[in-house]
Amino acid sequence: MFRMGSIAGRTVLEVDGTFHDVATVAGDESLADPMAAVARFVELSALSNKARGAGAPVTGPLGVCVPRPSKVFGIGLNYKSHASESKMELPPAPLTFTKFPSCLVGPTDDVVLSGDTVDWEVELVVVIGKGGRRIARESAWSHVAGITLGQDISDRVVQTTGKPPQFSLGKSFDTYGPIGPVMVSVDSFADPDDIGLWCDVSGERMQEARSRDLIFDVPYLVSYLSSICTLEAGDLIFTGTPDGVGMARGRLLKDGDVIDSGAEVIGALRNRCVKN
Ligand code: ZN
């Protein structure tokens, strides 16, 4: 088991609440880059144990745990409850868009609002550790380095402009992809297909669900996406949001709102909304 993040751009492992510099613990500077560490995720459990005995503690705000993925997939309408509140039919295949990687920010960074129609979407985010093409559902979890939490922040006007609308830019404004606080290994969960997640906005509970209610589960998504694209270590899959988004409530994000997102085992994000 391991919990991997980044501080000042360097890979850290969280052990009993303390963060340790991985490259120092390992005596291997090539592990300092979080992208290199994700690709070597099979070594991180042993390094966590090593840090427990001979640590290299560091402090500072956590940055983006997976800072430079080659691809960031987003999946639309992947909880029945959210498809129903959006008055959309259940999709025949995963409805996939991209969040461009430049939108990623850390667990406590500000979200810079692009306008008056910006919405929250709490989601579990899968991190690919071992790439591949045509990955079978049965072996999909062995390709996953870990799971983190994310917000698929969305400008609803930009997202839905035109026919057919193209989601990717409305979900890719700078700061529209907070993730973290850390990436947690798959074996940290009693059941990685059943993880609770929730989202509060300025103290009001907006979303609460479990990932067992996903329409297309993680093995399905990994298998489906890899039937089309070669997956690479560090690629992210935002797995979809449950019901309770602002669009369905008639209440969108405004300057000063605080988005508190949480998930079992993984931890919490706190992102403040600020005007552009
Ligand atoms: Zn989403």
Residues whose N, C-alpha, C, O or C-beta is under 5 A from the ligand:
A	BS01	ZN	I75 E121 D152 G240 T241
